[in-house]
């Protein structure tokens, strides 16, 4: 059934229901006048059935309107938000099936209370406009929810990687050789790899690679490291062996066309990470590291460097295995981008498993707490760069206690320059909620060398009065406290 016919069924059903109720007709009365069954009329109003032309004429006559009024796709003004939603194709783009939601159930909700649902939809649309939210924001939000629902572990992709390694005789040794992966793309999948192929297009300098499907050319950025090439090759192999036709042709997503493109990009990333960091040895190494008596940043980095992985690849793999194999599902992942010239920090990637944790992205232009190890390590990296010291990847750990709540997290952070983008630094953080299970699994959780700090979400929301790192006044917290005082005084006054 086409998207348009789905919309036609919904709109037709809404009109029939609205007209029936306006005329005070019950299902039984309308059934008697039209010689249609009550169940059939019910299916029409729920948007599941669209009657043939003769029955449309019969229904129109019983409802006192012309047939064209029923078949028109125009809705009355009070249902305009519903019409806007349908015309946007948003319902059909949402990956409802991934969350076990039947589209017909959503349609039924709209049909049962169109005015209330219309008002709710209108509110959502207005909020999205005010915050400049576009379809891609919903796609990425849906992707995060899907990853979180599955604890960011997908056995089918792990199996696909294992089958690929067997079929193509992938060497067991890691790291994989970049030239071997490139040769596999060229010889088995007819790619033409063009080193420096993006250099003629200066505005595309932030992309690592672009694939041209017509010529099967893979244009590479000349500034890529061997690791970045290997990772990109792994993603291209994923698109081929998993038969992902709906895909972006740029190395990173710019303006995705639909959710399937976003999902396929994430699955290709997962495949490449799993290919470069095989599951069983990686799990064993992480278990061994967590079983040590002392926190050792060099040992943490050694796991990553064994595979010649980037911090993002390393932490991606940690979020795959720690919940499932270390039985520590309560975690978050954040990636910060630091612009040293403006001294601004932005979260561009995040993941929350088992719940939404306290540290998360804010789109309200507030100042993230500078006490987070995610930010303090970026500051340290910048100072090293200003002093002319070589700084590739720096590592840190912290126990972060959130102000005003009982939650405490054991956080691991890596910070590095943001290649190939110039004048940017990046940090990635894995935060694990401090639970009895964690204390049993990570022996060094209470190591005195790991600093313990009180932290908050943003400076504007923080109640700490003696914070030397504060970057902005506690304006939101002050308004909140004032509101509480006013409420307390009002209650005191009314009780007298």
Helices and strands as residue ranges (DSSP letters): H 3-22, H 27-34, H 38-45, H 53-63, H 67-71, G 77-79, H 80-87, H 90-93, G 96-99, H 103-112, H 114-130, H 135-149, H 155-167, H 178-189, E 192-194, G 202-204, E 209-212, E 217-220, H 226-241, H 259-276, H 279-290, H 297-306, H 311-325, E 331-339, E 344-353, H 373-386, E 393-402, E 408-417, E 425-433, H 436-441, E 451-455, G 459-461, H 475-494
